[in-house]
Amino acid sequence: MASARITSPGPLDVIVVAVADRAGADLARDLIKAGHHVAVAGPRITRLVDLVAGTSAPAMVVDLDDPTMVGDMLTRVGRRLGPVTLVADPGGAITVGPWRTDDVVAGGRESAAAA
């Protein structure tokens, strides 16, 4: 099993946070408050809207178990904010590749086979 690569986000990083539980919501809120380029994604619109209210962070309703929806969401974030450099999934909501579900993966996509 590959070890986690945890990286502190830099000012130019584009971060997608999977918001399926309190840990994801707390992380997204902290990153937005710190001024990072953040997009939030998750299955519940009300939770997402509450997180991004009053900010410029985009929110996207996504079935985090659906690889097509996750890929489409990342493409849309890339078009709006720039290339995604970090995916944060503190609650392990993304159960499909290309990311490990328990890591913050730096540098874009990481093969699930490497996990």
Summary of the structure (lengths in Angstrom):
residues: 115
radius of gyration: 12.7
end to end distance: 5.3
largest distance: 40.4
contacts: 339
relative contact order: 0.24
helix: 33%
strand: 17%
